[in-house]
């Protein structure tokens, strides 16, 4: 006959109490997380979308790429030449590690207008010269060759 303090009797009484306690703690944590997420009033910043898409056409080396008037091309938020577009201007801002450092700038004297941009793999100077030879009126070229070929590009430029 078990006495009042027998281990078997006490264990049976605590089992449901532990299960209920764990469920209550989990519900409180879930409710707290939900309130935290719902109370966070910060919305993600809006993403700008283009207002119109440019018509695409096959590149014909005999037909020069259309250029945008210099007054219409405003520099992007970043002055890095990776973001330079046709019609924008870049300026030479010295050298870094023996390579020219270009920055997007407003079109003015001593700047270079981007006449054509070739995105994709480039192998360097010879490749840039070959690509820009197709562009009428170019005076200079600039290339960026990275370890990731998807980031490579060539800019065909015209000195202003």
SELO-243503 format. One record per atom (N, C-alpha, C): residue number from 0; residue in one letter; atom name; x, y, z. Coordinates in nm, 4 decimals. Each point is the difference from the previous one (the first is absolute). Example, Ala and Ser with C-alpha at 12.3 -4.5 7.8 and 13.67 -1.06 7.14 Angstrom:
# SELO-243503
[r 0, A, N, [1.3190, -0.5690, 0.7800]],
[r 0, A, CA, [-0.0890, 0.1190, 0.0000]],
[r 0, A, C, [0.0900, 0.1200, 0.0000]],
[r 1, S, N, [-0.0350, 0.1050, -0.0720]],
[r 1, S, CA, [0.0820, 0.1190, 0.0060]],
[r 1, S, C, [-0.0770, 0.1090, 0.0730]],
This chain:
# SELO-243503
[r 0, X, N, [0.0841, -0.1168, 0.0000]],
[r 0, X, CA, [-0.0841, 0.1168, 0.0000]],
[r 0, X, C, [0.0888, 0.1233, 0.0000]],
[r 1, X, N, [-0.0187, 0.0895, -0.1003]],
[r 1, X, CA, [0.0859, 0.1166, -0.0065]],
[r 1, X, C, [-0.0416, 0.1020, 0.1044]],
[r 2, X, N, [0.1014, 0.0658, 0.0503]],
[r 2, X, CA, [-0.0284, 0.1046, 0.0975]],
[r 2, X, C, [-0.0152, 0.1338, -0.0736]],
[r 3, X, N, [-0.0396, 0.1074, 0.0678]],
[r 3, X, CA, [-0.0360, 0.1278, -0.0624]],
[r 3, X, C, [0.1148, 0.0618, -0.0790]],
[r 4, X, N, [0.1214, -0.0235, 0.0367]],
[r 4, X, CA, [0.1131, 0.0613, -0.0695]],
[r 4, X, C, [0.0647, -0.0935, -0.0994]],
[r 5, X, N, [-0.0697, -0.0992, -0.0484]],
[r 5, X, CA, [0.0577, -0.0963, -0.0928]],
[r 5, X, C, [0.0324, 0.0685, -0.1325]],
[r 6, X, N, [0.1146, -0.0345, -0.0601]],
[r 6, X, CA, [0.0411, 0.0656, -0.1231]],
[r 6, X, C, [-0.0976, -0.0230, -0.1146]],
[r 7, X, N, [-0.0619, -0.1086, -0.0147]],
[r 7, X, CA, [-0.0920, -0.0271, -0.1098]],
[r 7, X, C, [-0.1200, 0.0928, 0.0014]],
[r 8, X, N, [-0.0529, 0.0318, 0.1138]],
[r 8, X, CA, [-0.1180, 0.0839, 0.0119]],
[r 8, X, C, [0.0331, 0.1457, -0.0340]],
[r 9, X, N, [0.1118, 0.0505, 0.0448]],
[r 9, X, CA, [0.0383, 0.1398, -0.0238]],
[r 9, X, C, [0.0315, 0.0221, -0.1479]],
[r 10, X, N, [0.0591, -0.0977, -0.0654]],
[r 10, X, CA, [0.0373, 0.0138, -0.1406]],
[r 10, X, C, [-0.1259, 0.0092, -0.0864]],
[r 11, X, N, [-0.1014, -0.0756, 0.0304]],
[r 11, X, CA, [-0.1219, 0.0033, -0.0780]],
[r 11, X, C, [-0.0695, 0.1351, 0.0110]],
[r 12, X, N, [0.0103, 0.0662, 0.1098]],
[r 12, X, CA, [-0.0669, 0.1279, 0.0195]],
[r 12, X, C, [0.0760, 0.1133, -0.0712]],
[r 13, X, N, [0.1311, -0.0099, -0.0135]],
[r 13, X, CA, [0.0797, 0.1068, -0.0616]],
[r 13, X, C, [-0.0025, -0.0059, -0.1535]],
[r 14, X, N, [-0.0229, -0.1153, -0.0580]],
[r 14, X, CA, [0.0028, -0.0143, -0.1456]],
[r 14, X, C, [-0.0935, 0.0959, -0.0709]],
[r 15, X, N, [-0.1292, 0.0020, 0.0296]],
[r 15, X, CA, [-0.0912, 0.0933, -0.0668]],
[r 15, X, C, [0.0347, 0.1453, 0.0304]],
[r 16, X, N, [0.0500, 0.0282, 0.1193]],
[r 16, X, CA, [0.0370, 0.1363, 0.0371]],
[r 16, X, C, [0.1170, 0.0496, -0.0854]],
[r 17, X, N, [0.0980, -0.0845, -0.0265]],
[r 17, X, CA, [0.1157, 0.0375, -0.0826]],
[r 17, X, C, [-0.0443, 0.0233, -0.1448]],
[r 18, X, N, [-0.0851, -0.0870, -0.0520]],
[r 18, X, CA, [-0.0479, 0.0150, -0.1375]],
[r 18, X, C, [-0.0776, 0.1306, -0.0145]],
[r 19, X, N, [-0.0879, 0.0291, 0.0931]],
[r 19, X, CA, [-0.0781, 0.1235, -0.0055]],
[r 19, X, C, [0.0930, 0.1216, 0.0107]],
[r 20, X, N, [0.0992, -0.0057, 0.0860]],
[r 20, X, CA, [0.0949, 0.1111, 0.0165]],
[r 20, X, C, [0.0783, 0.0254, -0.1293]],
[r 21, X, N, [0.0450, -0.1045, -0.0654]],
[r 21, X, CA, [0.0753, 0.0142, -0.1251]],
[r 21, X, C, [-0.0888, 0.0607, -0.1083]],
[r 22, X, N, [-0.1238, -0.0444, -0.0110]],
[r 22, X, CA, [-0.0920, 0.0531, -0.0995]],
[r 22, X, C, [-0.0262, 0.1482, 0.0260]],
[r 23, X, N, [-0.0192, 0.0381, 0.1261]],
[r 23, X, CA, [-0.0253, 0.1409, 0.0343]],
[r 23, X, C, [0.1212, 0.0853, -0.0367]],
[r 24, X, N, [0.1207, -0.0475, 0.0303]],
[r 24, X, CA, [0.1217, 0.0750, -0.0323]],
[r 24, X, C, [0.0134, 0.0169, -0.1515]],
[r 25, X, N, [-0.0280, -0.1045, -0.0767]],
[r 25, X, CA, [0.0080, 0.0093, -0.1455]],
[r 25, X, C, [-0.1027, 0.0980, -0.0554]],
[r 26, X, N, [-0.1205, -0.0018, 0.0537]],
[r 26, X, CA, [-0.1022, 0.0944, -0.0452]],
[r 26, X, C, [0.0387, 0.1448, 0.0319]],
[r 27, X, N, [0.0566, 0.0230, 0.1170]],
[r 27, X, CA, [0.0437, 0.1353, 0.0373]],
[r 27, X, C, [0.1115, 0.0463, -0.0930]],
[r 28, X, N, [0.0958, -0.0869, -0.0310]],
[r 28, X, CA, [0.1084, 0.0355, -0.0926]],
[r 28, X, C, [-0.0538, 0.0298, -0.1401]],
[r 29, X, N, [-0.0927, -0.0810, -0.0468]],
[r 29, X, CA, [-0.0568, 0.0225, -0.1332]],
[r 29, X, C, [-0.0769, 0.1315, -0.0041]],
[r 30, X, N, [-0.0788, 0.0278, 0.1031]],
[r 30, X, CA, [-0.0765, 0.1248, 0.0047]],
[r 30, X, C, [0.0947, 0.1199, 0.0079]],
[r 31, X, N, [0.1050, -0.0102, 0.0780]],
[r 31, X, CA, [0.0974, 0.1087, 0.0102]],
[r 31, X, C, [0.0695, 0.0258, -0.1326]],
[r 32, X, N, [0.0361, -0.1051, -0.0705]],
[r 32, X, CA, [0.0647, 0.0155, -0.1312]],
[r 32, X, C, [-0.0949, 0.0655, -0.0995]],
[r 33, X, N, [-0.1253, -0.0425, 0.0008]],
[r 33, X, CA, [-0.0985, 0.0573, -0.0911]],
[r 33, X, C, [-0.0210, 0.1480, 0.0295]],
[r 34, X, N, [-0.0097, 0.0364, 0.1255]],
[r 34, X, CA, [-0.0166, 0.1407, 0.0369]],
[r 34, X, C, [0.1210, 0.0821, -0.0414]],
[r 35, X, N, [0.1180, -0.0550, 0.0171]],
[r 35, X, CA, [0.1226, 0.0706, -0.0387]],
[r 35, X, C, [0.0014, 0.0265, -0.1507]],
[r 36, X, N, [-0.0348, -0.0999, -0.0778]],
[r 36, X, CA, [0.0015, 0.0155, -0.1448]],
[r 36, X, C, [-0.1093, 0.0950, -0.0479]],
[r 37, X, N, [-0.1158, -0.0052, 0.0620]],
[r 37, X, CA, [-0.1089, 0.0876, -0.0397]],
[r 37, X, C, [0.0215, 0.1430, 0.0465]],
[r 38, X, N, [0.0672, 0.0195, 0.1118]],
[r 38, X, CA, [0.0230, 0.1332, 0.0542]],
[r 38, X, C, [0.1136, 0.0714, -0.0709]],
[r 39, X, N, [0.0823, -0.0716, -0.0739]],
[r 39, X, CA, [0.1114, 0.0616, -0.0715]],
[r 39, X, C, [-0.0576, 0.0819, -0.1141]],
[r 40, X, N, [-0.0030, 0.1337, 0.0146]],
[r 40, X, CA, [-0.0632, 0.0892, -0.0972]],
[r 40, X, C, [0.0861, 0.0320, -0.1195]],
[r 41, X, N, [0.1237, -0.0435, -0.0025]],
[r 41, X, CA, [0.0860, 0.0310, -0.1137]],
[r 41, X, C, [-0.0406, -0.0819, -0.1205]],
[r 42, X, N, [-0.0300, 0.0688, -0.1072]],
[r 42, X, CA, [-0.0317, -0.0686, -0.1242]],
[r 42, X, C, [0.1245, 0.0004, -0.0867]],
[r 43, X, N, [0.0169, -0.0991, -0.0847]],
[r 43, X, CA, [0.1174, 0.0013, -0.0872]],
[r 43, X, C, [-0.0054, 0.1197, -0.0938]],
[r 44, X, N, [0.1181, 0.0540, -0.0374]],
[r 44, X, CA, [-0.0009, 0.1155, -0.0891]],
[r 44, X, C, [-0.0597, -0.0360, -0.1349]],
[r 45, X, N, [-0.0685, 0.0944, -0.0639]],
[r 45, X, CA, [-0.0589, -0.0298, -0.1301]],
[r 45, X, C, [0.1080, -0.0217, -0.1044]],
[r 46, X, N, [-0.0286, -0.0848, -0.0934]],
[r 46, X, CA, [0.0930, -0.0293, -0.1086]],
[r 46, X, C, [-0.0498, 0.0701, -0.1249]],
[r 47, X, N, [0.0877, 0.0769, -0.0612]],
[r 47, X, CA, [-0.0383, 0.0730, -0.1206]],
[r 47, X, C, [-0.0006, -0.0953, -0.1183]],
[r 48, X, N, [-0.0988, 0.0132, -0.0823]],
[r 48, X, CA, [-0.0095, -0.0807, -0.1207]],
[r 48, X, C, [0.0090, 0.0928, -0.1198]],
[r 49, X, N, [0.0533, -0.0491, -0.1094]],
[r 49, X, CA, [0.0068, 0.0854, -0.1182]],
[r 49, X, C, [-0.1396, 0.0356, -0.0486]],
[r 50, X, N, [-0.0125, 0.1227, -0.0483]],
[r 50, X, CA, [-0.1315, 0.0444, -0.0465]],
[r 50, X, C, [-0.0311, -0.0521, -0.1387]],
[r 51, X, N, [0.1024, -0.0248, -0.0795]],
[r 51, X, CA, [-0.0223, -0.0570, -0.1315]],
[r 51, X, C, [0.1214, -0.0807, -0.0396]],
[r 52, X, N, [-0.0230, -0.1026, -0.0739]],
[r 52, X, CA, [0.1100, -0.0847, -0.0449]],
[r 52, X, C, [0.0490, 0.0499, -0.1344]],
[r 53, X, N, [0.1315, -0.0031, -0.0164]],
[r 53, X, CA, [0.0574, 0.0406, -0.1273]],
[r 53, X, C, [-0.0220, -0.1114, -0.1008]],
[r 54, X, N, [-0.0322, 0.0334, -0.1218]],
[r 54, X, CA, [-0.0197, -0.1056, -0.0997]],
[r 54, X, C, [0.1314, -0.0704, -0.0263]],
[r 55, X, N, [-0.0065, -0.1302, -0.0108]],
[r 55, X, CA, [0.1229, -0.0749, -0.0253]],
[r 55, X, C, [0.0131, -0.0226, -0.1497]],
[r 56, X, N, [0.1248, 0.0052, -0.0463]],
[r 56, X, CA, [0.0255, -0.0259, -0.1403]],
[r 56, X, C, [0.1352, -0.0654, -0.0107]],
[r 57, X, N, [0.0204, -0.0701, -0.1061]],
[r 57, X, CA, [0.1266, -0.0688, -0.0200]],
[r 57, X, C, [0.1095, 0.1027, -0.0227]],
[r 58, X, N, [0.1186, -0.0281, 0.0543]],
[r 58, X, CA, [0.1124, 0.0907, -0.0164]],
[r 58, X, C, [0.0554, -0.0120, -0.1407]],
[r 59, X, N, [-0.0009, 0.1108, -0.0715]],
[r 59, X, CA, [0.0538, 0.0038, -0.1352]],
[r 59, X, C, [0.1254, 0.0869, 0.0050]],
[r 60, X, N, [0.1168, -0.0567, -0.0326]],
[r 60, X, CA, [0.1223, 0.0782, 0.0125]],
[r 60, X, C, [0.0041, 0.1211, -0.0927]],
[r 61, X, N, [-0.0779, 0.0013, -0.1068]],
[r 61, X, CA, [0.0004, 0.1122, -0.0930]],
[r 61, X, C, [-0.0889, 0.1153, 0.0464]],
[r 62, X, N, [-0.0914, -0.0301, 0.0923]],
[r 62, X, CA, [-0.0911, 0.1021, 0.0492]],
[r 62, X, C, [0.0454, 0.0398, 0.1399]],
[r 63, X, N, [0.0330, 0.1286, 0.0205]],
[r 63, X, CA, [0.0449, 0.0400, 0.1334]],
[r 63, X, C, [-0.1134, -0.0126, 0.1012]],
[r 64, X, N, [0.0372, -0.0295, 0.1224]],
[r 64, X, CA, [-0.0986, -0.0118, 0.1067]],
[r 64, X, C, [-0.0614, 0.1361, 0.0263]],
[r 65, X, N, [-0.1293, 0.0045, 0.0275]],
[r 65, X, CA, [-0.0629, 0.1287, 0.0277]],
[r 65, X, C, [0.0582, 0.0601, 0.1272]],
[r 66, X, N, [0.0162, 0.1303, -0.0017]],
[r 66, X, CA, [0.0526, 0.0673, 0.1181]],
[r 66, X, C, [-0.1078, 0.0879, 0.0582]],
[r 67, X, N, [0.0042, 0.0136, 0.1299]],
[r 67, X, CA, [-0.0942, 0.0841, 0.0720]],
[r 67, X, C, [0.0639, 0.1375, 0.0137]],
[r 68, X, N, [-0.0739, 0.1076, -0.0154]],
[r 68, X, CA, [0.0598, 0.1324, 0.0169]],
[r 68, X, C, [0.0659, 0.0117, 0.1369]],
[r 69, X, N, [0.1115, 0.0711, 0.0060]],
[r 69, X, CA, [0.0784, 0.0109, 0.1219]],
[r 69, X, C, [-0.0806, 0.0599, 0.1140]],
[r 70, X, N, [-0.0961, 0.0850, -0.0283]],
[r 70, X, CA, [-0.0778, 0.0616, 0.1064]],
[r 70, X, C, [-0.0962, -0.0990, 0.0637]],
[r 71, X, N, [-0.0375, -0.1064, -0.0713]],
[r 71, X, CA, [-0.0967, -0.0954, 0.0526]],
[r 71, X, C, [0.0645, -0.1067, 0.0864]],
[r 72, X, N, [0.1293, -0.0195, -0.0120]],
[r 72, X, CA, [0.0674, -0.1062, 0.0735]],
[r 72, X, C, [0.0545, 0.0539, 0.1309]],
[r 73, X, N, [-0.0648, -0.0364, 0.1086]],
[r 73, X, CA, [0.0452, 0.0428, 0.1315]],
[r 73, X, C, [0.0789, -0.1121, 0.0654]],
[r 74, X, N, [0.1016, 0.0333, 0.0773]],
[r 74, X, CA, [0.0767, -0.1048, 0.0672]],
[r 74, X, C, [-0.0875, -0.0794, 0.0959]],
[r 75, X, N, [0.0300, -0.1272, 0.0155]],
[r 75, X, CA, [-0.0710, -0.0861, 0.0935]],
[r 75, X, C, [0.0440, 0.0350, 0.1421]],
[r 76, X, N, [-0.0586, -0.0658, 0.0977]],
[r 76, X, CA, [0.0358, 0.0268, 0.1377]],
[r 76, X, C, [0.1439, -0.0422, 0.0277]],
[r 77, X, N, [0.0507, -0.0912, -0.0769]],
[r 77, X, CA, [0.1381, -0.0422, 0.0139]],
[r 77, X, C, [0.0793, 0.0548, -0.1174]],
[r 78, X, N, [0.1204, 0.0463, 0.0262]],
[r 78, X, CA, [0.0838, 0.0556, -0.1057]],
[r 78, X, C, [0.0899, -0.1070, -0.0605]],
[r 79, X, N, [-0.0160, -0.1238, 0.0401]],
[r 79, X, CA, [0.0827, -0.1087, -0.0497]],
[r 79, X, C, [-0.0299, -0.0251, -0.1468]],
[r 80, X, N, [0.1027, -0.0166, -0.0839]],
[r 80, X, CA, [-0.0246, -0.0208, -0.1430]],
[r 80, X, C, [-0.0735, -0.1301, -0.0311]],
[r 81, X, N, [-0.0112, -0.0907, 0.0971]],
[r 81, X, CA, [-0.0778, -0.1221, -0.0235]],
[r 81, X, C, [-0.1445, 0.0318, -0.0316]],
[r 82, X, N, [-0.0465, 0.1173, 0.0422]],
[r 82, X, CA, [-0.1393, 0.0382, -0.0200]],
[r 82, X, C, [-0.0170, 0.0993, -0.1136]],
[r 83, X, N, [0.1067, 0.0285, -0.0744]],
[r 83, X, CA, [-0.0071, 0.0962, -0.1103]],
[r 83, X, C, [-0.0883, -0.0548, -0.1115]],
[r 84, X, N, [-0.0833, 0.0882, -0.0550]],
[r 84, X, CA, [-0.0913, -0.0369, -0.1079]],
[r 84, X, C, [0.0325, 0.0832, -0.1230]],
[r 85, X, N, [-0.0474, -0.0460, -0.1135]],
[r 85, X, CA, [0.0178, 0.0745, -0.1242]],
[r 85, X, C, [-0.0612, 0.1384, 0.0170]],
[r 86, X, N, [0.0763, 0.1016, -0.0393]],
[r 86, X, CA, [-0.0467, 0.1373, 0.0111]],
[r 86, X, C, [0.0520, 0.0721, 0.1225]],
[r 87, X, N, [0.0430, -0.0737, 0.1009]],
[r 87, X, CA, [0.0573, 0.0632, 0.1182]],
[r 87, X, C, [0.1461, 0.0323, -0.0270]],
[r 88, X, N, [0.0568, 0.0818, 0.0850]],
[r 88, X, CA, [0.1407, 0.0342, -0.0124]],
[r 88, X, C, [0.0766, -0.0478, 0.1225]],
[r 89, X, N, [0.1269, -0.0276, -0.0228]],
[r 89, X, CA, [0.0905, -0.0389, 0.1076]],
[r 89, X, C, [0.1218, 0.0921, -0.0067]],
[r 90, X, N, [0.0662, 0.0145, 0.1127]],
[r 90, X, CA, [0.1220, 0.0799, 0.0021]],
[r 90, X, C, [0.1131, -0.0838, 0.0574]],
[r 91, X, N, [0.1191, 0.0300, -0.0449]],
[r 91, X, CA, [0.1195, -0.0692, 0.0475]],
[r 91, X, C, [0.0386, 0.0632, 0.1324]],
[r 92, X, N, [0.0091, -0.0805, 0.1034]],
[r 92, X, CA, [0.0271, 0.0500, 0.1348]],
[r 92, X, C, [0.1292, -0.0598, 0.0537]],
[r 93, X, N, [0.1045, -0.0021, -0.0822]],
[r 93, X, CA, [0.1280, -0.0531, 0.0431]],
[r 93, X, C, [0.0121, -0.1479, -0.0291]],
[r 94, X, N, [0.0950, -0.0630, 0.0656]],
[r 94, X, CA, [0.0217, -0.1430, -0.0187]],
[r 94, X, C, [-0.0004, -0.0708, 0.1344]],
[r 95, X, N, [-0.0355, -0.1257, -0.0036]],
[r 95, X, CA, [0.0020, -0.0855, 0.1187]],
[r 95, X, C, [0.0624, -0.1323, -0.0414]],
[r 96, X, N, [0.1085, -0.0369, 0.0626]],
[r 96, X, CA, [0.0722, -0.1232, -0.0326]],
[r 96, X, C, [0.0418, -0.0043, -0.1468]],
[r 97, X, N, [0.0389, 0.1147, -0.0542]],
[r 97, X, CA, [0.0458, 0.0065, -0.1382]],
[r 97, X, C, [-0.1106, -0.0014, -0.1032]],
[r 98, X, N, [-0.1254, 0.0021, 0.0421]],
[r 98, X, CA, [-0.1130, -0.0011, -0.0931]],
[r 98, X, C, [-0.0761, 0.1312, 0.0136]],
[r 99, X, N, [-0.0588, 0.0494, -0.1099]],
[r 99, X, CA, [-0.0754, 0.1260, 0.0100]],
[r 99, X, C, [-0.1218, -0.0171, 0.0896]],
[r 100, X, N, [-0.0283, 0.1056, 0.0744]],
[r 100, X, CA, [-0.1173, -0.0006, 0.0874]],
[r 100, X, C, [-0.1019, 0.0963, -0.0605]],
[r 101, X, N, [-0.1142, -0.0532, -0.0439]],
[r 101, X, CA, [-0.1053, 0.0816, -0.0586]],
[r 101, X, C, [-0.1129, 0.0179, 0.1002]],
[r 102, X, N, [-0.0673, 0.1142, -0.0089]],
[r 102, X, CA, [-0.1175, 0.0279, 0.0809]],
[r 102, X, C, [-0.1084, 0.0574, -0.0897]],
[r 103, X, N, [-0.1248, -0.0362, 0.0238]],
[r 103, X, CA, [-0.1115, 0.0577, -0.0739]],
[r 103, X, C, [-0.0089, 0.1473, 0.0383]],
[r 104, X, N, [-0.0133, 0.0854, -0.1007]],
[r 104, X, CA, [-0.0042, 0.1444, 0.0240]],
[r 104, X, C, [-0.0954, 0.0641, -0.1002]],
[r 105, X, N, [-0.0316, 0.1242, 0.0242]],
[r 105, X, CA, [-0.0785, 0.0752, -0.0959]],
[r 105, X, C, [0.0844, 0.0267, -0.1241]],
[r 106, X, N, [-0.0620, 0.0058, -0.1152]],
[r 106, X, CA, [0.0739, 0.0224, -0.1245]],
[r 106, X, C, [0.0499, 0.1436, -0.0043]],
[r 107, X, N, [0.1289, 0.0158, -0.0188]],
[r 107, X, CA, [0.0656, 0.1302, -0.0071]],
[r 107, X, C, [0.1336, -0.0195, -0.0691]],
[r 108, X, N, [0.0790, 0.1067, -0.0070]],
[r 108, X, CA, [0.1332, -0.0111, -0.0594]],
[r 108, X, C, [0.0823, -0.0996, 0.0820]],
[r 109, X, N, [0.0868, -0.0710, -0.0671]],
[r 109, X, CA, [0.0891, -0.0991, 0.0626]],
[r 109, X, C, [-0.0742, -0.1186, 0.0599]],
[r 110, X, N, [-0.1147, -0.0330, -0.0551]],
[r 110, X, CA, [-0.0703, -0.1223, 0.0387]],
[r 110, X, C, [-0.0124, -0.0866, -0.1245]],
[r 111, X, N, [-0.0485, -0.1211, 0.0190]],
[r 111, X, CA, [-0.0161, -0.0951, -0.1097]],
[r 111, X, C, [-0.1438, -0.0481, -0.0020]],
[r 112, X, N, [-0.0655, 0.0132, -0.1143]],
[r 112, X, CA, [-0.1371, -0.0480, -0.0151]],
[r 112, X, C, [0.0029, -0.1489, -0.0339]],
[r 113, X, N, [-0.0865, -0.0765, 0.0642]],
[r 113, X, CA, [-0.0098, -0.1429, -0.0277]],
[r 113, X, C, [-0.0838, -0.0167, -0.1274]],
[r 114, X, N, [0.0652, -0.0461, -0.1066]],
[r 114, X, CA, [-0.0698, -0.0216, -0.1268]],
[r 114, X, C, [-0.0605, -0.1394, -0.0077]],
[r 115, X, N, [0.0668, -0.0966, 0.0588]],
[r 115, X, CA, [-0.0464, -0.1393, -0.0062]],
[r 115, X, C, [0.0535, -0.0745, 0.1200]],
[r 116, X, N, [-0.0771, -0.0921, 0.0490]],
[r 116, X, CA, [0.0389, -0.0835, 0.1133]],
[r 116, X, C, [-0.0154, -0.1452, -0.0416]],
[r 117, X, N, [0.1054, -0.0798, 0.0211]],
[r 117, X, CA, [-0.0031, -0.1439, -0.0263]],
[r 117, X, C, [0.0114, -0.0710, 0.1342]],
[r 118, X, N, [-0.1058, -0.0656, 0.0421]],
[r 118, X, CA, [0.0032, -0.0779, 0.1236]],
[r 118, X, C, [0.0375, -0.1437, -0.0317]],
[r 119, X, N, [0.0702, -0.0628, 0.0907]],
[r 119, X, CA, [0.0384, -0.1398, -0.0186]],
[r 119, X, C, [0.1504, -0.0148, -0.0030]],
[r 120, X, N, [0.0424, -0.1201, -0.0212]],
[r 120, X, CA, [0.1414, -0.0359, 0.0069]],
[r 120, X, C, [0.0860, 0.0889, -0.0892]],
[r 121, X, N, [0.1101, 0.0469, 0.0570]],
[r 121, X, CA, [0.1004, 0.0722, -0.0769]],
[r 121, X, C, [0.1368, -0.0551, 0.0380]],
[r 122, X, N, [0.0897, 0.0002, -0.0970]],
[r 122, X, CA, [0.1334, -0.0537, 0.0257]],
[r 122, X, C, [0.1042, 0.1101, 0.0139]],
[r 123, X, N, [-0.0414, 0.1249, -0.0080]],
[r 123, X, CA, [0.0944, 0.1081, 0.0228]],
[r 123, X, C, [0.0062, 0.1006, -0.1137]],
[r 124, X, N, [0.1187, 0.0592, -0.0174]],
[r 124, X, CA, [0.0184, 0.1110, -0.0934]],
[r 124, X, C, [-0.0356, -0.0353, -0.1441]],
[r 125, X, N, [0.0503, -0.1114, -0.0502]],
[r 125, X, CA, [-0.0267, -0.0384, -0.1399]],
[r 125, X, C, [-0.1496, -0.0182, -0.0234]],
[r 126, X, N, [-0.0668, -0.0627, 0.0965]],
[r 126, X, CA, [-0.1437, -0.0221, -0.0112]],
[r 126, X, C, [-0.0751, 0.1335, 0.0005]],
[r 127, X, N, [0.0402, 0.0913, 0.0881]],
[r 127, X, CA, [-0.0642, 0.1319, 0.0068]],
[r 127, X, C, [0.0199, 0.0758, -0.1313]],
[r 128, X, N, [0.1212, -0.0051, -0.0536]],
[r 128, X, CA, [0.0270, 0.0666, -0.1281]],
[r 128, X, C, [-0.0862, -0.0587, -0.1114]],
[r 129, X, N, [-0.0114, -0.1315, -0.0039]],
[r 129, X, CA, [-0.0791, -0.0669, -0.1038]],
[r 129, X, C, [-0.1472, 0.0381, 0.0103]],
[r 130, X, N, [-0.0527, -0.0016, 0.1208]],
[r 130, X, CA, [-0.1417, 0.0335, 0.0181]],
[r 130, X, C, [-0.0273, 0.1459, -0.0355]],
[r 131, X, N, [0.0865, 0.0910, 0.0444]],
[r 131, X, CA, [-0.0243, 0.1417, -0.0240]],
[r 131, X, C, [0.0287, 0.0404, -0.1440]],
[r 132, X, N, [0.0762, -0.0799, -0.0722]],
[r 132, X, CA, [0.0255, 0.0305, -0.1412]],
[r 132, X, C, [-0.1307, 0.0014, -0.0785]],
[r 133, X, N, [-0.1030, -0.0673, 0.0493]],
[r 133, X, CA, [-0.1316, -0.0039, -0.0643]],
[r 133, X, C, [-0.0809, 0.1275, 0.0262]],
[r 134, X, N, [0.0439, 0.0818, 0.0956]],
[r 134, X, CA, [-0.0778, 0.1158, 0.0437]],
[r 134, X, C, [0.0532, 0.1261, -0.0688]],
[r 135, X, N, [-0.0856, 0.0634, -0.0763]],
[r 135, X, CA, [0.0397, 0.1193, -0.0734]],
[r 135, X, C, [0.0190, 0.1175, 0.0962]],
[r 136, X, N, [0.1136, 0.0691, -0.0127]],
[r 136, X, CA, [0.0261, 0.1213, 0.0776]],
[r 136, X, C, [0.0670, -0.0220, 0.1343]],
[r 137, X, N, [0.0335, -0.1244, 0.0361]],
[r 137, X, CA, [0.0629, -0.0201, 0.1303]],
[r 137, X, C, [0.1442, 0.0500, -0.0046]],
[r 138, X, N, [0.0464, 0.0520, 0.1133]],
[r 138, X, CA, [0.1395, 0.0458, 0.0095]],
[r 138, X, C, [0.0788, -0.0794, 0.1025]],
[r 139, X, N, [-0.0672, -0.0564, 0.0980]],
[r 139, X, CA, [0.0652, -0.0753, 0.1067]],
[r 139, X, C, [-0.0873, -0.1178, 0.0385]],
[r 140, X, N, [0.0596, -0.0961, 0.0694]],
[r 140, X, CA, [-0.0752, -0.1128, 0.0523]],
[r 140, X, C, [0.0427, -0.0235, 0.1436]],
[r 141, X, N, [-0.0853, -0.0678, 0.0739]],
[r 141, X, CA, [0.0282, -0.0376, 0.1382]],
[r 141, X, C, [-0.0570, -0.1385, 0.0189]],
[r 142, X, N, [0.0759, -0.0881, 0.0654]],
[r 142, X, CA, [-0.0540, -0.1328, 0.0270]],
[r 142, X, C, [0.0177, -0.0336, 0.1465]],
[r 143, X, N, [-0.0880, -0.0875, 0.0471]],
[r 143, X, CA, [0.0073, -0.0522, 0.1358]],
[r 143, X, C, [-0.0038, -0.1511, -0.0120]],
[r 144, X, N, [0.1067, -0.0640, 0.0443]],
[r 144, X, CA, [0.0127, -0.1458, -0.0080]],
[r 144, X, C, [0.0131, -0.0534, 0.1415]],
[r 145, X, N, [-0.1023, -0.0698, 0.0478]],
[r 145, X, CA, [0.0022, -0.0526, 0.1361]],
[r 145, X, C, [0.0095, -0.1518, -0.0019]],
[r 146, X, N, [0.0119, -0.0566, 0.1178]],
[r 146, X, CA, [0.0032, -0.1460, 0.0109]],
[r 146, X, C, [-0.1339, -0.0601, -0.0402]],
[r 147, X, N, [-0.1068, 0.0741, 0.0221]],
[r 147, X, CA, [-0.1338, -0.0443, -0.0415]],
[r 147, X, C, [-0.0296, 0.0611, -0.1362]],
[r 148, X, N, [-0.0027, -0.0810, -0.1041]],
[r 148, X, CA, [-0.0192, 0.0499, -0.1358]],
[r 148, X, C, [-0.1326, 0.0728, -0.0180]],
[r 149, X, N, [-0.0978, -0.0289, 0.0829]],
[r 149, X, CA, [-0.1287, 0.0679, -0.0136]],
[r 149, X, C, [0.0090, 0.1470, 0.0385]],
[r 150, X, N, [0.1062, 0.0398, 0.0700]],
[r 150, X, CA, [0.0176, 0.1400, 0.0393]],
[r 150, X, C, [0.0845, 0.0781, -0.1002]],
[r 151, X, N, [0.0606, -0.0670, -0.0969]],
[r 151, X, CA, [0.0866, 0.0656, -0.0981]],
[r 151, X, C, [-0.0809, 0.0922, -0.0901]],
[r 152, X, N, [0.0648, 0.1075, -0.0471]],
[r 152, X, CA, [-0.0627, 0.0885, -0.0974]],
[r 152, X, C, [0.1064, 0.0814, -0.0715]],
[r 153, X, N, [-0.0393, 0.0557, -0.1145]],
[r 153, X, CA, [0.0838, 0.0904, -0.0785]],
[r 153, X, C, [-0.0831, 0.1236, -0.0277]],
[r 154, X, N, [0.0600, 0.1191, 0.0194]],
[r 154, X, CA, [-0.0644, 0.1253, -0.0341]],
[r 154, X, C, [0.0738, 0.0622, -0.1182]],
[r 155, X, N, [-0.0734, 0.0362, -0.1030]],
[r 155, X, CA, [0.0571, 0.0715, -0.1133]],
[r 155, X, C, [-0.0344, 0.1475, 0.0232]],
[r 156, X, N, [0.1031, 0.0839, 0.0054]],
[r 156, X, CA, [-0.0152, 0.1369, 0.0457]],
[r 156, X, C, [0.0365, 0.1006, -0.1086]],
[r 157, X, N, [-0.0559, 0.1184, 0.0110]],
[r 157, X, CA, [0.0338, 0.1113, -0.0884]],
[r 157, X, C, [0.0369, 0.1183, 0.0880]],
[r 158, X, N, [0.1215, 0.0508, -0.0178]],
[r 158, X, CA, [0.0443, 0.1127, 0.0813]],
[r 158, X, C, [-0.0791, 0.1240, -0.0340]],
[r 159, X, N, [-0.0441, 0.0707, 0.1003]],
[r 159, X, CA, [-0.0788, 0.1232, -0.0162]],
[r 159, X, C, [0.0903, 0.1193, -0.0144]],
